[in-house]
Amino acid sequence: MSNPNKERQYAHMAHQLQLLQSNLVKTTEQLDIMSKQCNKNLVGQLGKVHATWFIGSNRYFEEEMLGKQKK
């Protein structure tokens, strides 16, 4: 004996699970894109910070260690 209500509920649940799976795939794709963009921007920012430290330490070395006059 089959119960039509149960079959309808199972069919609805199967449809909902398919939608969930589709949404999870889309979310995963978006997270991958976001991760790549964050990594790209992070590397650029770290490069700028490194350059700033290098320039600052070079100026300090020139002024303090080589005896240059401060302006």
Backbone hydrogen bonds in HBPLUS format (Angstrom, degrees):
<---DONOR---> <-ACCEPTOR-->    atom                        ^
c    i                          cat <-CA-CA->   ^        H-A-AA   ^      H-
h    n   atom  resd res      DA  || num        DHA   H-A  angle D-A-AA Bond
n    s   type  num  typ     dist DA aas  dist angle  dist       angle   num
A0007-GLU N   A0003-ASN O   3.07 MM   4  6.36 164.0  2.10 156.6 161.2     1
A0008-ARG N   A0004-PRO O   2.97 MM   4  6.07 156.4  2.03 142.9 149.3     2
A0009-GLN N   A0005-ASN O   2.89 MM   4  6.10 156.8  1.94 146.7 153.4     3
A0010-TYR N   A0006-LYS O   2.82 MM   4  6.04 159.8  1.86 154.8 160.1     4
A0011-ALA N   A0007-GLU O   2.92 MM   4  6.07 155.3  1.98 144.6 151.5     5
A0012-HIS N   A0008-ARG O   2.91 MM   4  6.12 156.1  1.97 145.6 152.4     6
A0013-MET N   A0009-GLN O   2.85 MM   4  6.05 157.7  1.90 147.1 153.6     7
A0014-ALA N   A0010-TYR O   2.85 MM   4  6.04 155.8  1.91 146.2 152.8     8
A0015-HIS N   A0011-ALA O   3.02 MM   4  6.24 154.7  2.08 144.6 151.1     9
A0016-GLN N   A0012-HIS O   2.93 MM   4  6.21 158.9  1.97 149.6 155.5    10
A0017-LEU N   A0013-MET O   2.90 MM   4  6.15 151.8  1.98 148.4 155.9    11
A0018-GLN N   A0014-ALA O   3.03 MM   4  6.30 147.1  2.14 143.0 151.5    12
A0019-LEU N   A0015-HIS O   3.03 MM   4  6.38 156.1  2.09 150.1 156.3    13
A0020-LEU N   A0016-GLN O   2.93 MM   4  6.17 154.7  1.99 144.9 152.3    14
A0021-GLN N   A0017-LEU O   2.91 MM   4  6.10 160.2  1.95 145.3 150.4    15
A0022-SER N   A0018-GLN O   2.97 MM   4  6.20 159.3  2.02 147.3 152.8    16
A0023-ASN N   A0019-LEU O   2.90 MM   4  6.14 159.9  1.94 150.0 155.5    17
A0024-LEU N   A0020-LEU O   2.85 MM   4  6.09 150.1  1.94 149.9 158.7    18
A0025-VAL N   A0021-GLN O   3.02 MM   4  6.28 152.4  2.10 147.6 154.4    19
A0026-LYS N   A0022-SER O   3.07 MM   4  6.37 162.9  2.10 149.5 153.7    20
A0027-THR N   A0023-ASN O   2.89 MM   4  6.06 157.1  1.94 145.4 152.2    21
A0028-THR N   A0024-LEU O   2.92 MM   4  6.06 157.6  1.97 145.2 151.0    22
A0029-GLU N   A0025-VAL O   3.04 MM   4  6.31 157.1  2.09 149.2 154.9    23
A0030-GLN N   A0026-LYS O   3.00 MM   4  6.27 159.3  2.05 149.6 155.1    24
A0031-LEU N   A0027-THR O   2.88 MM   4  6.12 154.5  1.95 150.3 157.5    25
A0032-ASP N   A0028-THR O   2.99 MM   4  6.20 151.4  2.07 146.3 153.7    26
A0033-ILE N   A0029-GLU O   3.08 MM   4  6.38 159.5  2.12 148.6 153.5    27
A0034-MET N   A0030-GLN O   2.93 MM   4  6.15 163.3  1.96 148.9 153.7    28
A0035-SER N   A0031-LEU O   2.87 MM   4  5.98 156.6  1.93 145.6 152.0    29
A0036-LYS N   A0032-ASP O   3.04 MM   4  6.27 159.6  2.08 149.3 154.0    30
A0037-GLN N   A0033-ILE O   3.01 MM   4  6.27 158.8  2.05 151.3 157.2    31
A0038-CYS N   A0034-MET O   2.89 MM   4  6.09 159.7  1.93 151.9 157.5    32
A0039-ASN N   A0035-SER O   2.98 MM   4  6.14 162.3  2.01 149.1 153.9    33
A0040-LYS N   A0036-LYS O   3.02 MM   4  6.17 157.5  2.07 144.8 151.0    34
A0041-ASN N   A0037-GLN O   3.00 MM   4  6.20 166.1  2.02 151.3 154.5    35
A0042-LEU N   A0038-CYS O   2.81 MM   4  5.89 155.3  1.87 149.1 156.9    36
A0043-VAL N   A0039-ASN O   3.06 MM   4  6.19 160.0  2.10 147.8 151.6    37
A0044-GLY N   A0040-LYS O   3.30 MM   4  6.55 158.7  2.35 143.8 149.2    38
A0045-GLN N   A0041-ASN O   2.97 MM   4  6.22 156.9  2.03 149.7 156.0    39
A0046-LEU N   A0042-LEU O   2.90 MM   4  6.12 159.7  1.94 152.7 158.2    40
A0047-GLY N   A0043-VAL O   3.02 MM   4  6.21 150.6  2.11 143.7 151.5    41
A0048-LYS N   A0044-GLY O   3.13 MM   4  6.44 150.5  2.22 144.0 151.2    42
A0049-VAL N   A0045-GLN O   2.99 MM   4  6.30 159.1  2.04 151.3 156.8    43
A0050-HIS N   A0046-LEU O   2.91 MM   4  6.08 161.1  1.95 148.6 154.0    44
A0051-ALA N   A0047-GLY O   2.99 MM   4  6.16 160.2  2.03 145.5 150.8    45
A0052-THR N   A0048-LYS O   2.95 MM   4  6.15 155.5  2.01 146.7 153.4    46
A0053-TRP N   A0049-VAL O   2.97 MM   4  6.25 160.9  2.01 153.0 157.4    47
A0054-PHE N   A0050-HIS O   2.97 MM   4  6.19 158.5  2.02 150.1 156.3    48
A0055-ILE N   A0051-ALA O   2.93 MM   4  6.16 165.2  1.96 153.2 156.4    49
A0056-GLY N   A0052-THR O   2.91 MM   4  6.05 166.6  1.93 151.4 155.7    50
A0057-SER N   A0053-TRP O   2.88 MM   4  6.01 162.2  1.91 150.1 154.9    51
A0058-ASN N   A0054-PHE O   2.93 MM   4  6.05 149.3  2.03 144.5 153.3    52
A0059-ARG N   A0055-ILE O   2.96 MM   4  6.22 159.2  2.01 151.5 156.5    53
A0060-TYR N   A0056-GLY O   3.00 MM   4  6.22 160.1  2.04 147.2 153.0    54
A0061-PHE N   A0057-SER O   2.92 MM   4  6.03 160.6  1.96 143.7 149.1    55
A0062-GLU N   A0058-ASN O   2.93 MM   4  6.16 163.1  1.95 150.1 154.5    56
A0063-GLU N   A0059-ARG O   2.92 MM   4  6.09 164.5  1.94 152.8 156.8    57
A0064-GLU N   A0060-TYR O   2.79 MM   4  5.75 169.6  1.80 157.4 160.9    58
A0065-MET N   A0061-PHE O   2.91 MM   4  5.06 137.2  2.09 124.5 138.1    59
A0066-LEU N   A0061-PHE O   3.28 MM   5  6.75 136.3  2.48 154.2 163.8    60
